[in-house]
Amino acid sequence: MRSAPAVCLVAAALLSLTGCAEDTVRDIGDTTLEATFRVEDETFKVRVTNPETIEDLVDVWQRVSAATIPNGVLRAGPGEGNHNEPWNWHLDPEDIEMAEVTIEACSGRPSDVEEDLAYWTDVVGRFCPWSAELILLKAL
């Protein structure tokens, strides 16, 4: 479990801030974040450019939000800079949100998407793993 000082240090480093007051995490500008999620025994990464979702991710990291499910549009390929390797898919960095609940159809493991990529991208269209746990968050 992360301690409050550790969260403050992560938030300060992540957002280039000198304090850890709640109002400081709201002014994050044009930051791109990379979030790593664990789903069971697998991990995947998302890049996020959407300012609202960036704020939501910081809230999840600080454990002040129940919206812990990443929910985004699936795209083919591992993404810019191959950030989601070894997977041959990624979530759209602008069309991603953090949700408290989602439909079951888009929940699964990264390997489920990989094993039937055409179905997931063409039919389901989104990935929203219910058991996702945010394990790393960094600014790019």
N, C-alpha and C positions, 0 to 999 in steps of 0.2 A: 504494500500500500504506500502511495506517495505521501510524504509529509507536507505540511503547509510551506515550510521553507523551500523544499525541493520544487514545489509547484511554482512558487514565486520566482525562483531561479530560472526554471524552464520558461515561464512566461516572459521574464525579463530578457532572456537570451533570444527567445523566439520572436519577440516583438520589438526588440531593441529599446526596452523601457528601463527606467531606473527604479520604479516602484512596483508594488503589486496591488495597488488600489483597484477596485472593480472598474472605475471609470476609465482607467488607463488602457484596459484591454479592448476598448471600443474604437480607438483611433489607430487602426493598423494599416491604413493606406492601401497601396497596391501590392501587398505581400502575396506571394504564392506559397501555399503550405503543401507539404507532403505528409500524409498521414498513413501510418502502417496499422493494419487491423489484423487481429488473429481471429480465425474462425475454426473452432475445434483445433486440429493439429496443423492447420495451414495458415499462411499469411498472404495478404495482398496489399498493394499500395495504391493510394489515390493522390493525384495532384489536384489542388483546389484553388481556383482563382475567383470564385464567387464570394464577394465580401460578407454576405450574410452567413454563408456556410463556414467561412473562416472564423467568424465570431462564435458560431455554434460549436465548432471543433474546440476552440479554446475553452468554452464553457464545459464541454464534455471532459476535456483534459483536467480541468480544475474541479471536476465532480460536482458541478452546480446545475447540470442539465440531465434530464431523463431521456433526451433525444439522442440515443446512442447508436442508432441503426443508420449506417450510410446507405443512401438510396439514390442511385444515379443511372443515367442512360449509358448503356453498354456500347462501346466502340471496338472495332477490330484493331488488333495490333497492341503491343505492350505500352504504347503511349509515348509522349515526348521524352526523349532521353532514355527510352526503354525502361522507364521507372517501375513498371509492373512486371518485369521479367521474373520468373520464367513463363508467366502466363501470356497468351497471345490475344489478350483483350485488356481493356482499361475502362474506367468510368470517365465520362466527359467532365473535364475540370470546371466547366461553367455550369453544367446542368446536374448538379449533385446537391443533395440536402441531407440534413441529419433529421431522423424521424423517431418518434416514440413508438409508433405502430405502422405497419405496412401490410399489404396483401401477402398472403403466403406464396403466391405464384412466383415472386421474385426472390424468395429466400433460398439459400443453398450454400454450398461451399465453393470456393474458387475452382476446385477441380471439376465440380458439376458443370460450371460454365465452360471450362476448357474442353471437357469431353463431348459437348454438344453445342459448340459455339454458334453455329448457324441458327439453331432453335432459340438459344438465349438472345441473340442479337435481333433476329428477324421476327420472332413470335413474342417472347416475353418482353424484350426491349430494355429491361432495367435489372439491376442487381441490388438486392437489399437483404443481406444476410442477418437474420434475427439474432444470431449468437455472436455477432461481431463485437470484438473488444478492442478499443483504441490502445495500442501499446507504444506508439512512438509518434511524435508530432514535431516537425521541424520546418523552419522557414527556408526558402530557397532564394 
